[in-house]
Amino acid sequence: LLLAAPLALCAQKYAQVDYFALVQATPEFKAAQTELETMGKNLEKDLLEMRTEIETKAQKYQSEITAQTPENIRARKEQELQDLYQRYQQAEQDNTQAFEQAKQQKLQPVYQKVAEVIKALAQEGGYVYIMDKSAAQGTYIFLNDALNEDVTAKVAAKLGVTLNATPARP
């Protein structure tokens, strides 16, 4: 029994996968990226319009206010500028939060789909584990390519996608 135990350990199968390359190759990811880019541009455009309005009103204030301007008018104009600036800051925070929520909402199903296919392949192929290559690099885990299999192409085939030669990292 003790002699058979090491043989059982050697028979275990290990694999690695390029998870992000698989995610990027899906049509759902590409569609989500396009939608997110459009949303980001629209949010940035709104902020630019607000920033332009603030700058215009600040310049107008600088040109109109003189030493003879009554204090109550000066205070009202300054408060108006301050309110605009606070609205801008709030809009910037709201836009960032909305974008992150949209990103999570649109990409989570894609991540889940790829993970499910990897899990199914692990069960079908009898792999002990399948590790993401980029996760291994970030944690100083070194993968011995001679002792584990790269199953990225198999997962891509199950997903029905074609992989790019070198995917861009987020």
LUMKOLMI-743080 format. One line per field, with one value per residue (C-alpha): x, y, z; residue number from 1. Coordinates in steps of 0.001 Angstrom, whole numbers, plus 524288, in hexadecimal, padded with zeros to 5 digits. Layout:
c1 X; ... .
c2 Y; ... .
c3 Z; ... .
pase NUM; ... .
//
This chain:
c1 80000; 80B0A; 811B5; 80544; 802C2; 80DAD; 808F7; 7FB58; 800F0; 8087F; 7FC3B; 7F590; 7F3DB; 7F66A; 7F3C3; 7F4FA; 7EC78; 7ED35; 7E046; 7E091; 7E3F9; 7D816; 7CF60; 7D447; 7D18C; 7C304; 7B96F; 7B265; 7BED9; 7C0E9; 7B2D9; 7B400; 7C0B8; 7BA4A; 7AEB8; 7B7B0; 7C023; 7B408; 7AF0C; 7BC5B; 7BCFD; 7AF54; 7B268; 7BF1B; 7B7E7; 7AE2C; 7B937; 7C03D; 7B3EE; 7B2A3; 7C108; 7BFBE; 7B3E1; 7BB69; 7C71C; 7BE7A; 7B741; 7C3F8; 7C9C7; 7BD5E; 7BDE5; 7CC1A; 7C91C; 7BCBE; 7C0A8; 7C7AE; 7CAEA; 7BE16; 7B5C3; 7AD0D; 7B0E3; 7A3AA; 7A4AB; 7B2C9; 7AF0A; 7A37A; 7ABD9; 7B66C; 7AC3F; 7A6BC; 7B443; 7B68D; 7A97B; 7ACE0; 7B9FD; 7B3A9; 7A9C5; 7B50F; 7BC34; 7AFD0; 7AD34; 7BB23; 7B963; 7AC02; 7B12A; 7BC96; 7B38B; 7A9B7; 7B47B; 7BA1F; 7ACA6; 7A9E6; 7B72D; 7B4A2; 7A6E9; 7AB2F; 7B7BC; 7B3F1; 7ABC7; 7B74D; 7C0B5; 7B6DE; 7B4F0; 7C38A; 7C52C; 7BA39; 7C06C; 7CD98; 7C712; 7C021; 7CCF5; 7D39F; 7C944; 7C91C; 7D7E1; 7DA2D; 7E2BA; 7E5D7; 7E61B; 7E725; 7EE85; 7EDB3; 7FB12; 7FA0D; 7F5BF; 80195; 80AB4; 8052C; 8073E; 814B8; 80F6B; 817E0; 81186; 81993; 814CF; 81A6C; 811C0; 804FC; 7FD2F; 7F8DD; 7EA5D; 7E784; 7E53D; 7DC17; 7D402; 7D3C4; 7CEAB; 7C3E2; 7C05B; 7C099; 7CA1D; 7D6F6; 7E213; 7EA31; 7F8CD; 7FBE9; 7F052; 7F11C; 7F094; 7E74A .
c2 80000; 8096C; 80672; 8092C; 81673; 81DA7; 817E6; 81D20; 82AB5; 82A15; 82679; 8333C; 83CF3; 84B78; 85612; 86480; 86DE0; 87BEE; 8802C; 88E46; 88A9A; 881C2; 88C63; 89622; 88CC5; 88B80; 89363; 8975C; 89DB5; 8A51A; 8A9FD; 8ADFA; 8B52D; 8BCC0; 8C072; 8C453; 8CCAF; 8D3C2; 8D5A8; 8DAAA; 8E477; 8E971; 8EADF; 8F1EA; 8FAEA; 8FE94; 901A7; 909B4; 911C4; 91435; 917D0; 9213F; 92798; 9296A; 92F43; 9387A; 93D43; 93EC9; 94716; 94F36; 95109; 95562; 95F3F; 964D1; 965B3; 97224; 978F9; 98068; 97404; 972E4; 96808; 96127; 95FDC; 95B48; 95113; 94C5A; 94AA3; 94393; 93A95; 937C9; 933F2; 92B8C; 924A2; 921EC; 91C54; 91395; 90ECE; 90BC2; 903FB; 8FC75; 8F9A7; 8F4B5; 8EB63; 8E6FC; 8E496; 8DC97; 8D471; 8D28D; 8CE83; 8C499; 8BEE2; 8BDDB; 8B79B; 8AD97; 8AAEA; 8A910; 8A15D; 8987E; 88F5F; 88E16; 88AC9; 880FA; 87A97; 87894; 87385; 869A5; 8647B; 86335; 85C04; 852D0; 85012; 84D61; 84347; 83D28; 83C95; 837F5; 84385; 8458B; 85420; 85DCC; 86A1E; 87749; 87ADD; 88940; 8860B; 87D52; 88820; 89217; 88943; 883EA; 8766A; 87041; 866E6; 85BE9; 85AF2; 84D37; 8482A; 84EF3; 85129; 85E2F; 85C29; 869E4; 864EF; 85A34; 86411; 86D29; 86206; 85F18; 86D90; 86E08; 8796C; 87C4B; 88142; 88D1C; 88AE8; 89420; 89938; 8A684; 8A659; 8AF58 .
c3 80000; 8035C; 7F68B; 7EED1; 7F538; 7EDE0; 7E112; 7E392; 7E5C2; 7D90E; 7D195; 7D539; 7CA3B; 7CB73; 7C18D; 7BF28; 7B78A; 7B2E7; 7B8C6; 7B438; 7A62F; 7A635; 7ABC9; 7A1B8; 7969E; 7998D; 79170; 79DF9; 7A318; 79678; 7968A; 7A4D4; 7A21A; 79713; 79FB3; 7AAE2; 7A1F5; 79D03; 7AACD; 7AF42; 7A42B; 7A73C; 7B5AF; 7B285; 7A90C; 7B3BE; 7BD27; 7B2EC; 7B0A9; 7BF3F; 7C065; 7B4EF; 7BB51; 7C80B; 7C101; 7B920; 7C534; 7CCBE; 7C1DF; 7C144; 7D006; 7CF55; 7C4BA; 7CB00; 7D942; 7DCF5; 7E9A5; 7E86B; 7E789; 7F3A0; 7FD00; 7FC23; 7ED41; 7EE44; 7F895; 7F087; 7E448; 7EC00; 7F20B; 7E4A2; 7DFC2; 7EBC8; 7E9B8; 7DB83; 7DF79; 7E9C5; 7DFB6; 7D69E; 7E117; 7E46E; 7D613; 7D495; 7E018; 7DB52; 7CD99; 7D2A6; 7DB15; 7D00E; 7C6AB; 7D037; 7D2BA; 7C42E; 7C205; 7CCA4; 7C7A4; 7B985; 7BBCE; 7C716; 7BE78; 7B51F; 7C028; 7C575; 7B82B; 7B638; 7C425; 7C22F; 7B5B6; 7BCA2; 7C7E4; 7BE78; 7B766; 7C472; 7C7BF; 7BA3D; 7B940; 7C729; 7CAC8; 7D922; 7D69B; 7CB9A; 7CF54; 7C8A3; 7C33B; 7C6DB; 7D4CD; 7D638; 7D18E; 7DB03; 7E6C8; 7E36B; 7E0A7; 7D653; 7CCD8; 7C731; 7B933; 7B80E; 7C313; 7BFE5; 7B3B4; 7AE00; 7AB64; 7A668; 79885; 79D62; 7A515; 79953; 790F0; 79ACC; 79B06; 78C34; 78BC0; 78504; 78D5E; 789D8; 7894E; 79492; 79C4C; 7A29F; 7B168; 7B8DC .
pase 1; 2; 3; 4; 5; 6; 7; 8; 9; 10; 11; 12; 13; 14; 15; 16; 17; 18; 19; 20; 21; 22; 23; 24; 25; 26; 27; 28; 29; 30; 31; 32; 33; 34; 35; 36; 37; 38; 39; 40; 41; 42; 43; 44; 45; 46; 47; 48; 49; 50; 51; 52; 53; 54; 55; 56; 57; 58; 59; 60; 61; 62; 63; 64; 65; 66; 67; 68; 69; 70; 71; 72; 73; 74; 75; 76; 77; 78; 79; 80; 81; 82; 83; 84; 85; 86; 87; 88; 89; 90; 91; 92; 93; 94; 95; 96; 97; 98; 99; 100; 101; 102; 103; 104; 105; 106; 107; 108; 109; 110; 111; 112; 113; 114; 115; 116; 117; 118; 119; 120; 121; 122; 123; 124; 125; 126; 127; 128; 129; 130; 131; 132; 133; 134; 135; 136; 137; 138; 139; 140; 141; 142; 143; 144; 145; 146; 147; 148; 149; 150; 151; 152; 153; 154; 155; 156; 157; 158; 159; 160; 161; 162; 163; 164; 165; 166; 167; 168; 169; 170 .
//
